[in-house]
Amino acid sequence: MTQETINQILKFRDDRDWKQFHNPKDLAISISLEAAELLEVFQWSGSDTSCERKQDKIKEELADVINYCVLMADACGLDIDEIVQEKIRINNEKYPVEKAKGKSDKYSKL
């Protein structure tokens, strides 16, 4: 995600004076709700796990999740690039390629 995109998300919020409503608790709730809406796209789909016929709805709901994540990071004073890079580093330690490649096991089972 570019800084320009992040700035557009924050500008959208600021232009509407919504920052006053964006506390970490309510943003965390909103992330969870939007993630549930993304999950709902696949509800009752049986063995159909593809996204071919669901692209429009997936894009819409995924964008909502991402937007709320940007707002949450801003509300908590976190740098998105920094926290994602740190998580990648941690995951690299937890899931070394030589142990995890091709496996879906949790790190504690590798």
Long-range contacts (C-beta under 8 A, 24 or more apart in sequence): 1-66, 1-70, 1-80, 6-70, 6-80, 9-67, 9-70, 9-71, 10-70, 10-71, 10-74, 13-71, 22-71, 22-74, 22-75, 23-75, 24-72, 24-75, 24-76, 27-68, 27-71, 27-72, 27-75, 28-72, 30-68, 31-65, 31-68, 31-69, 31-72, 34-61, 34-64, 34-65, 34-68, 35-65, 37-61, 37-64, 38-62, 38-64, 38-65
